[in-house]
Amino acid sequence: MRSYLVVVDESKECTVALRYAARRAAAFGKAVTILAVIPQAEFVQWSGVQATMEEEAKLRAEAMVVQASGTIFEEAGLHPSILVKQGDPVKVINEILKETADLAALVLAAAPNGGPGPLVTHFAGTAGHLPCPLIIVPAGLDEEAVQVPA
């Protein structure tokens, strides 16, 4: 089944992207895949400290994914697929785009203030070379504007 890939992080705008993807998936009989990327930890001399930092980052990512899954279930009654990867977010997303043939779209949200954010900036600049459509959802959209026509 084709799915919408939504990248979640600790930003407020990712909730709008999740809501949009969930509603769109429900309306068109598709699925949602949630991706949380754990940034690669900087090298720390003491391996115990580094292991603790990596474990804390993993726990934060897992908590984000659980919350995101709840949002998608509330919005559309869907149970999303979940991916938690470690590394540079752009590289991780590019790998998933190359490996996954059945993506309906990559769904990102632009920040409401300032620049659109690093992922939106990168993928908008390479949209012509992506293997699936890119959907950028403005974070400032209200509940009604996120509705997907049936």
Sequence and secondary structure as in RCSB ss.txt:
>XXXX:A:sequence
MRSYLVVVDESKECTVALRYAARRAAAFGKAVTILAVIPQAEFVQWSGVQATMEEEAKLRAEAMVVQASGTIFEE
AGLHPSILVKQGDPVKVINEILKETADLAALVLAAAPNGGPGPLVTHFAGTAGHLPCPLIIVPAGLDEEAVQVPA
>XXXX:A:secstr
  EEEEEE SSTHHHHHHHHHHHHHHHHT EEEEEEEE      SSHHHHHHHHHHHHHHHHHHHHHHHHHHHHH
HS   EEEEEES HHHHHHHHHHH TTEEEEEEEE SSSS  HHHHHHHHTGGG SS EEEEETT  TTTT    
